[in-house]
Amino acid sequence: SNFTLSKSSRMDENRDLIESYDPATSGVTGFLIDLDGTMYSPGGLIPGAKEFYEWLIETKTPFVFLSNTGAKGSQGVQNKFLSCKYKISDASVPLRNIWTASEAQMNFMTH
């Protein structure tokens, strides 16, 4: 599967700058993925989020979901992805693939 990525945040004005992401030629070997607004919004999963996650798992592409909010830790994000509104998979997202501001702060304070 290919995913469309934009070189510009002004997609309407720069449609000619949009190119298709091809994993075979991109040189990208892993993904750091922001959660809020990228994988989900307050209304649920963003369109394509589940398919992107499935692709990550199927292709064994390294990834980490990142959150800059300290409101919940990795377990909270994992539970969110298991809830009906945000269900990304039948299986839990591994905790090793989730890093939140809570963990970053604790890591900083203990090292």
C-alpha positions as CSV (number, residue, x, y, z in Angstrom):
1,S,0.0,0.0,0.0
2,N,1.1,3.5,-0.7
3,F,0.3,6.6,1.5
4,T,0.2,10.1,0.2
5,L,2.4,12.6,2.0
6,S,2.5,16.3,1.4
7,K,5.7,18.4,1.1
8,S,3.6,21.4,2.0
9,S,1.1,22.3,4.7
10,R,-0.9,24.4,2.1
11,M,-2.1,21.4,0.1
12,D,-4.9,23.3,-1.7
13,E,-2.4,25.8,-3.1
14,N,0.4,23.3,-3.8
15,R,-1.3,20.1,-5.1
16,D,1.5,19.7,-7.6
17,L,4.0,19.1,-4.7
18,I,2.2,16.0,-3.4
19,E,3.9,12.8,-4.2
20,S,3.1,9.2,-3.3
21,Y,5.1,7.6,-0.6
22,D,6.7,4.4,-1.9
23,P,8.3,2.4,0.9
24,A,10.7,0.7,-1.5
25,T,12.4,3.9,-2.6
26,S,11.8,6.3,0.3
27,G,14.8,5.5,2.5
28,V,12.5,5.8,5.5
29,T,13.1,2.9,7.9
30,G,10.8,3.8,10.8
31,F,8.2,6.2,12.0
32,L,7.8,8.5,15.0
33,I,4.0,9.2,15.0
34,D,2.3,11.9,16.8
35,L,-1.1,10.8,18.2
36,D,-3.5,13.7,18.6
37,G,-4.6,14.9,15.2
38,T,-2.5,12.3,13.3
39,M,-3.9,9.0,14.5
40,Y,-7.0,10.3,16.3
41,S,-9.1,13.3,17.1
42,P,-11.7,13.8,19.8
43,G,-14.3,12.1,17.5
44,G,-12.3,8.9,17.0
45,L,-9.7,7.5,14.7
46,I,-8.6,9.7,11.8
47,P,-9.5,8.1,8.4
48,G,-6.6,5.8,7.3
49,A,-5.2,5.4,10.8
50,K,-6.2,1.8,11.2
51,E,-4.9,0.9,7.8
52,F,-1.6,2.7,8.4
53,Y,-1.2,0.8,11.7
54,E,-2.0,-2.5,10.0
55,W,0.6,-1.7,7.4
56,L,3.2,-1.0,10.1
57,I,2.5,-4.3,11.7
58,E,2.3,-6.3,8.5
59,T,5.6,-4.9,7.1
60,K,7.3,-5.0,10.5
61,T,8.2,-1.3,10.1
62,P,9.6,0.1,13.4
63,F,7.4,2.8,14.9
64,V,6.7,4.7,18.1
65,F,3.5,6.5,18.9
66,L,4.3,9.8,20.6
67,S,2.2,12.1,22.8
68,N,3.2,15.5,24.1
69,T,0.4,15.5,26.7
70,G,1.1,14.4,30.2
71,A,-2.5,13.5,30.9
72,K,-1.9,9.8,30.4
73,G,0.9,7.4,30.2
74,S,1.6,4.6,27.7
75,Q,-1.0,2.3,29.4
76,G,-3.6,5.0,29.0
77,V,-2.9,5.3,25.3
78,Q,-2.9,1.5,24.9
79,N,-6.3,1.4,26.6
80,K,-7.6,4.2,24.4
81,F,-6.6,2.2,21.3
82,L,-8.7,-0.7,22.7
83,S,-11.8,1.3,23.3
84,C,-14.7,1.2,20.7
85,K,-14.3,4.8,19.5
86,Y,-10.5,4.5,19.0
87,K,-10.1,0.8,18.3
88,I,-7.1,0.4,16.0
89,S,-6.6,-3.4,16.4
90,D,-8.0,-6.4,18.2
91,A,-4.6,-6.8,19.9
92,S,-3.1,-4.2,22.2
93,V,-0.5,-1.8,20.8
94,P,2.7,-2.9,22.5
95,L,3.8,-0.6,25.3
96,R,7.3,-0.5,23.8
97,N,5.7,1.3,20.8
98,I,4.2,4.2,22.9
99,W,6.1,7.1,24.4
100,T,4.3,9.9,26.2
101,A,5.3,13.1,27.9
102,S,4.7,11.3,31.2
103,E,7.4,8.7,30.5
104,A,9.8,11.4,29.1
105,Q,9.5,13.4,32.3
106,M,10.0,10.4,34.5
107,N,13.0,9.3,32.4
108,F,14.5,12.8,32.7
109,M,13.9,13.0,36.4
110,T,15.5,9.6,37.2
111,H,18.6,10.0,35.0
